[in-house]
Amino acid sequence: MPIITINQFEGRTIEQKRQVAKEITDSIVKIYEISADRVNIAFFDVPKHNAAKGGKLYIDQQL
């Protein structure tokens, strides 16, 4: 039973997560030849004040 973990910055909508979950599940079902109920996906939303790049928090970087 595959367990897919998605770490992403917060801000995605529930509808976006639904769409991503469906598309990933469909791909895994096709490639692994398993039923959809065996595919597990966990979304982890990371606040930008809890992540850094190049030694700086994302909230402190100019994008």
Legacy VTK file of the C-alpha trace (Angstrom):
# vtk DataFile Version 3.0
C-alpha trace
ASCII
DATASET POLYDATA
POINTS 63 float
0.000 0.000 0.000
1.729 3.206 -1.152
1.897 6.184 1.185
2.587 9.448 -0.626
3.609 12.482 1.425
3.250 15.976 0.011
5.028 18.776 1.862
4.017 22.175 0.553
3.719 25.753 1.662
0.330 26.595 3.077
-2.165 28.367 0.873
-3.496 25.670 -1.431
-7.268 25.311 -1.486
-9.164 22.169 -0.538
-10.261 21.861 -4.170
-6.621 21.956 -5.349
-5.744 19.231 -2.854
-8.693 17.137 -4.038
-7.531 17.448 -7.629
-3.922 16.576 -6.772
-5.062 13.589 -4.679
-7.215 12.290 -7.531
-4.545 12.703 -10.212
-1.811 11.094 -8.108
-4.124 8.248 -7.101
-5.130 7.652 -10.730
-1.464 7.443 -11.762
-0.503 5.074 -8.944
-3.525 2.838 -9.672
-2.571 2.611 -13.342
1.161 2.032 -12.844
1.023 -0.257 -9.783
-2.146 -2.025 -10.913
-3.816 -1.704 -7.515
-7.185 -0.392 -6.364
-7.585 3.262 -5.427
-8.510 2.428 -1.833
-4.960 1.183 -1.263
-3.384 4.566 -2.115
-2.746 6.882 0.839
-1.800 10.534 0.455
-0.906 12.913 3.288
-0.687 16.673 2.776
1.477 18.675 5.153
1.110 22.440 4.891
4.234 24.239 6.025
3.978 27.871 7.154
6.640 30.052 5.535
7.935 31.020 8.973
8.809 27.327 9.528
11.016 26.888 6.455
14.230 28.422 5.211
16.316 28.550 2.067
19.867 29.811 1.889
19.899 30.449 5.629
16.888 32.789 5.550
13.310 32.096 6.504
11.000 32.242 3.507
9.012 35.046 5.143
12.214 37.137 5.214
13.074 36.615 1.556
11.963 38.863 -1.256
10.191 36.831 -3.902
LINES 1 64
63 0 1 2 3 4 5 6 7 8 9 10 11 12 13 14 15 16 17 18 19 20 21 22 23 24 25 26 27 28 29 30 31 32 33 34 35 36 37 38 39 40 41 42 43 44 45 46 47 48 49 50 51 52 53 54 55 56 57 58 59 60 61 62
